[in-house]
Amino acid sequence: MSVPVVTGLGTAAPTGLDVKSFWAAALRGELAIAPIRRFDAGGYDTTLAGELRGFSPMETIPGRLVPQTDIWTQIGLYAIDCALADSGLELAGPGLDGSSSRGYDLSVITAASAGGVEFGQREIENLWAKGPKYVGAYQSIAWFYAATTGQASIRHGFRGQCDTIVTEAAGGLDSFDAAARALSEGARAVVCGGCDSPLSPYGLVCQMASGSLSRGKDPERAYAPFQRHADGYVPGEGGAMFLLEDLSSAIARNAPRRYGWFAGHAATFSADVPALISAIEQALASARVEPAQVDVVFADALGVPERDEHEAAALSAVFGPHGVPVTAPKTGFGRLACGGSALDVAAGLLSIRDQVIPPTVGVVAVRPELELDLVADRPRPATVRTVLVVARGAGGFNSALVLRTVDAASNHSQ
């Protein structure tokens, strides 16, 4: 039986372009929400976002790929490079049977939301302003939701199972389940996770149609889930990528890092409370974990009052009122679609590593009727052995993922 563990981690967040800076900012409760700089958003209801600071595609990926790809894919390729380097995995090494694998036992399964909206908008502008001769050939692939998976497969020689999960914000979690299945079917290692960048005018308008975007103008109050003045979420860009491999393989190659065990997952489809409860309960059951064993929940934290009430009700139903510490560090940098749930997984793994829970940035007073033990203001030292991450995608996607310590995985495999 495969025991999937995370041996490589790469992050790109508005609070920092590497794991060290992202995590330090999360523990400080740093705020990276600010007025949008990518374009003039003065005429839009939503004017704030969490943008990557200092990200330069020409400095982070091969120059020939820059004109072929949207920034969403560029961020993803960067995070994948970081995760692979962190893992120390030799991609050209022998397969599990000792023969030359030639990449057929290496897979990449990433999440996507809207795809390459900024690239697509630019090419459509060229079409209408200048004519079809000014639309580049790469328009046919750069906007496509599978572009990051495809480009990563080509770049690194992943010739095994290559897929893309499209479940909006839930995708960062759902990619883990697909990756674990690939491992159980013989893959040596799988890249999974998600990054996103829906911050072009077109990307912003698409999100505005949901009615869930915050109209707040104060960066410190605009994204305020579980509080009385909540009026939606602040968008952002970034995400996280991971290398997942079987524990026995990680031990055999003496992997330099083993962050945690992907112990369980479940997904449901409906926007109501029972469906979210079902996803959480099924995820815990698949991990063989009782609610009392969960040390922290990384919440979806949409920031829409009714949806916050639904999530709080689901958590209370499973864990009891105030029954488990809950946190949402994404309030410091925005909701990053599929990249946000992936960053929550990264934060969960780092919480296990460092035995501390990062705070929910900017929380002043949780609505008492929600009955949440929200970690606010400052990091909370804690014994963290089991983490639950919850994510909900637009339209009704629910996903719940359980992470545990590697020693728990070792006991499980015996």
N, C-alpha and C positions, 0 to 999 in steps of 0.2 A: 504494500500500500504506500502510495506516494505521500511524503510529508513535506509540503512546500514551505520553504523559508526564504526570507528576503535577504539576499547577500550583497545587493548593490542598490544605491539610492542616489538620485539626482533631482534637485529642485531648482525652480526658477520662480521667485515670488516678488511682488512689489516691494517687500521688505528686505530682499537680498537675493543675489543670484547664485548662491551656493548653500549647501546644507548648514554650514556653520553660521553664516550671517542670518539666514532665515530663522534658525532655531533661537539664536541669541535675541533677535528682535521679537520673536513670539514670547519669550520669557520676560522680556522687558515690557511687553504690552505696547510695542511701538505702533504708531498709526501711520499708514502709508496712503490713506485716502486723500485725494486732493483734486482741484479742478482739472478737467481733462485738457491735456496739452497736445494730443495727437492731431486734433482738428478744432476748429472754432465751434464749441458746443453752446454758445450763448443763446441760441434760439431754441434749444431743446429743454424739455421739462427736467431731464436729468443732466446735470453738469459735472458731477463728481465721479471719479473712478479710481481704481487701484492699478496704475500703470507700472510696468517694469522700469526700473531706474538703471540707466547705463547699459542696457542690453544692445549690443552691436552685432548683427548677424555676420558682417564681414570679418569680425574678429573671433567668432565662435564656431562657424561651420565653413566648409570649403566654399570659396567664392563663386565657383561655378553653379552651386545650388541656389544662391541667393535670387537670381532672376527667375528661377524655376518654381519658387515656393512662396507661399503666404507666410506672414510672420507667425501664424499659429503653428505651422510645420517647423519653422526655424527654431522656435522655442522648444518644441518637442524633440527635435534632433539634438539640440544642445543638452537637454536634460537626459536623453538617452546616452549621449557620450559620457556625461558625468556619472551616470549609474554604472556603465560598463567599466569605466576607469576605477570606480570605487570598489567594484566587485573583484577585480583582479583576475577575471575569467579570461583564459586564453581561447579566443574564438576559433583559432585555426587548429586547436588541439584535437586529440582523438575522441571518437564518440564513446558512448557508454560501453560498447562491446570491444573497445580497444582499437578499432579500425579507424581510418581517416573518415571523419564525418562530412567534410566538405560543406558544412552548414545545414545539412538536412535534418539535424536534430536540434537546431536552434530556431526559435519562433519569436514572433513579435505580434502582440495583440494590444492595440491601443484604443482608447476611447476618443470619441469626437462628438461635437455638438453641431454647430452651424457650418463647420468647415472653413475654407479660406475666404471669408466674406470681404476682407479688405482688398485682396488681390482681385476678386471677382468684381467688386465695385469699380476699381480702377479700370479694368478692361471694358466694362460696360460703358463707363464714361468715354473711353476712347472710341467705342463703337458709335455712340450717338453724336459725339462732337466732331469726329474726324472720318469715320467710315470703317468698314470691315477690314481694310488692309492694315489698320493700326491696332487690331486685336492680335496679341501675341499667341503663339502656338501653345504656350504653357497654360493658357486659360483653361484648356480642356482637362488638365489634371490638377492644377494648383488649388482650385476651389473644392475639389472632391473630398468627401469626408474620410476616404481611405488614403489620402495623400501622405500623411505622416507615417502610417504603417508601410506603405509602398516605398517611400524614400528611405526609411530606416532599413528595410529589407535589402534594398539594392546597396546601400552604403556599407553595411556590415556583413553582407553575405548570409542573412537569415533565409534559409531555403526550406525551412519546415513550415508548420502551420502559421499562416499570417492572416489575421482578421482585424476587423474594426467593430467596436461596440458603440452603438448610437442610442443612448438612453439619457441624453442631456446630462444633468448634474449627477445622476446615478452612475454614469458610465465609468468614472474613475474607480468605483468599487466593483462593478460588474466585470471589468476587464480581468480582475484577479481570479474570478471563478472560471472564466474561459482559459486563463493561463494555467490554473491548477489542473484542469482537464487535459490540457496539452501535455503537461508533465506526466500525468497518469498514463498517457498513451505513448510515452517513450521519448518525449523531448528531453534534451540534456539541460537546457535552460530556456527561459522565456522572459522577454522584456514585456512589461505591462505598465499600465498607468494612463495618465491623460494630461494634456496641456490645452489651453485655449486662449484666444485673443479676439473677442467679439467687440472691439472698440472703434471700429470705423463708423461713419454716420449710418451706413446701412445696417451694420451689426447692432448698433444702439437702438435704431428704430424697430428692428425685429424684436428686441427684448421689451421695448416700451409697449408693444401690442398686448403683452400679457397682463399689463396693469400692475405688475409686481415690483417695478423699479421705484426706488426712493426719489422723491422730489426735493429732499432736503438740501440746503446750501451750506450748512455747517458740517465740515468733515468729522467733527467729534460727535455729532448727533445723528448723522444721516442714516447710518446703518445700525439699528438699535433693536435687534430681535429680543423678544420676551419682555420688552419695556412698553410703557403706556404710549409713548410717542412714536412707536414704530410705524413706518408707513411704506416699507418695502426694502429691497436690498440695493446695495451699490455694486455695479458691475466691476469686473477687473480682468486681468490677464495673467497667465502663468500656469503652474501646475507641477507635477512630479512624475518621474518615471522610476521603475524598479526592475531589478533583476531577481527573478524567482527561480529557484532550483530545489531539487529534492535534498533533504537533509543529509542523506547518505553520500550524495555527490559533493555537497559542500564540505563534509568532513573529509572525504577522500582526497580532495584537492587542497585541503587546509585553507579554505576561504578566509581571508583576513577579517571579514565582518559577517556576523549573522545577527541581523537586527531583531528578527522575530519570526514567529510562525503564523502563517495564514491558516487559521484553524477552522473557519466556517463562514458561510455566506448564504444569503437567501434574497430573493427578489419577488415582489408582487406588483400588480398593476391595478391601482385604483387610488383616487385622491382622498378616500375616507380614512377615518381613524382605524377601523378594524383591519384594513389592508396593511397599514404601517405596523400595527401590533403583530400581525401575522408574520411579516418579514423579519421583525426583531426576534420573535419567538422561534421561528424556523432556523434563523442563523445561529442562535444559542444552542438549539437542539443539534444542529449539524456539527457544532464544535464540542458537543457534550459538556456544555457549561451551564451551570445554574445561574439565575439572575444575581444571587448573592455573591457570586465569584467575580462579577464585573467590577472593575476598579474605577473606570471612567467611561463616559459616553461623549464622543465628539459629535455634536448635534448638527443637523442640517441647517437650522437657524435661518429660515427664509427672510424673516423680518416683516412678513405680512401677518397682521394680528390673528386672523382666523387660522392661518396655517401654523402659526406658532402655538396657538391653543391646541390644535390637533396633535402636534408633535409632543407637547407637554403632557397631554392626556394619554398618549400612547406610552410614554416613558413611565408615567405614574401607574398605568395599568400593569406594566411588566415588573417594575422595580419597587412600586409603592411611592407615596408622596415623599419628596425629598430623599428618595431611597438610594441614589447614586450620584456622585459628582458629575456634573455636566459642564462642558466647555465648548466654545465656538471661537477659536482664535482668528477665524476668517473675518471677524468684525474689524480687524485692524487693517485689512487690505482689500476687502471686497469679496464678492461671490464670483468665482472664476469658472462657472459652468462645470464641465467634467474635470477641469483642472483643480477646482476647489476641493472636491471630495478626495482626489488623489493627494493633495497637500495635507488633508486631514489624516490620511493613512500615514504619511511621512511623519507628521507630528505625533501620531499615536505610537509609532515605532520608537521615536526619540524619547517619548515619555517613558516607555519601558526601559530604554537604555539608561536614562538619567534619573528615574524614579521621581518624576515631578510632573505636575499637570500645568500646562500653560493657561493663562487667564483669557477670559472673554474681554476684548479691549473695549473700553468706553462704557461699560455697563455701570449704571448708577443705582437703579433699584428695579429688581425683577418684579413683575406683577405678582403679588402674593397669591392670587388665586390659581396661578400656574403650578405652584407647589414644586418648584425646581431648586435643587442645590447647585446653583450656577457658580462656577469658579470665576470670580470677578476680581478686578483690581490688581492682584498680584499672583504669581505662580504659587501653587500649593504643593509642598513636598508630600509625597504619598508612596505607599507600596503599590506599584503598578505592574501587575502580572497579566491582566486580561483587559483588553480595550475593545469597546464596541464603537464602530463608526456608522453613522446613519446618513443617508443621502436620499433626496427626492428630486426626480427630474420632472420638467414641465410635462403636463398631460396625464400624470398619474403614476410615473415610475417610482417605485420604492426599492431601496437596496439597503441591506445591513450586512456588515462585515465584522468578523471577530479576529483579533490579533492576540497572540499569547507569547509568553517567553519561550526561548529556544529550549530551555530545560524541560518545559512542559511538553514540547514536541518530542524531545528525546524519550521521555517517559511513555508518551503515546505510541511511539514506534516500536517499543519493546514488546 
